[in-house]
Amino acid sequence: MTLALLIIGSILSMYLAGRIAEHRGRSFKVWAWIAAIIGPLALPLVYLFPNLGDRNGNHA
């Protein structure tokens, strides 16, 4: 039972890290692999990098 929860948690953290990274203008695949390697620590790590999603050339 514990192993199943760990596997589900790992897959969920991979998906969430990928989606958050994609929303911030980064690669889904790269961040999903990073989450596969370092686990849930990738979730706060993705917020430490600058948001590339807002760069559309408009300078207020």
C-alpha positions in Angstrom: 0.0 0.0 0.0 2.8 2.4 0.9 4.6 1.7 -2.4 1.5 2.4 -4.4 1.1 5.8 -2.6 4.7 6.7 -3.3 4.3 5.8 -7.0 1.1 7.8 -7.3 2.7 10.8 -5.4 5.7 10.7 -7.7 3.6 10.6 -10.9 1.4 13.5 -9.5 4.5 15.6 -8.7 5.9 15.0 -12.2 2.6 16.1 -13.7 2.2 19.2 -11.5 5.8 20.3 -11.9 5.4 20.0 -15.7 2.2 21.9 -15.9 3.4 24.7 -13.6 6.6 25.0 -15.6 4.6 25.1 -18.8 2.4 27.8 -17.4 5.6 29.8 -16.5 7.0 29.5 -20.1 9.2 26.5 -19.6 9.3 22.9 -21.0 6.8 20.4 -19.7 9.0 17.4 -20.5 12.2 18.8 -18.9 10.5 19.7 -15.7 8.6 16.4 -15.6 12.0 14.6 -15.8 13.5 16.9 -13.1 10.5 15.9 -10.9 11.1 12.3 -11.7 14.7 12.6 -10.5 14.3 14.9 -7.4 10.7 14.2 -6.6 8.4 16.8 -5.0 11.3 19.2 -4.5 10.8 20.2 -8.1 7.6 22.0 -7.2 9.1 24.8 -5.2 12.2 24.8 -7.4 10.2 25.7 -10.5 9.1 28.9 -8.7 12.7 29.9 -8.1 13.4 30.4 -11.8 12.1 33.5 -13.6 8.7 33.4 -15.2 9.2 33.4 -19.0 5.5 33.3 -19.8 5.0 37.0 -19.5 7.6 37.9 -22.1 5.5 38.9 -25.1 7.3 42.1 -26.1 4.9 44.5 -24.4 6.7 47.0 -22.2 4.3 49.1 -20.3 
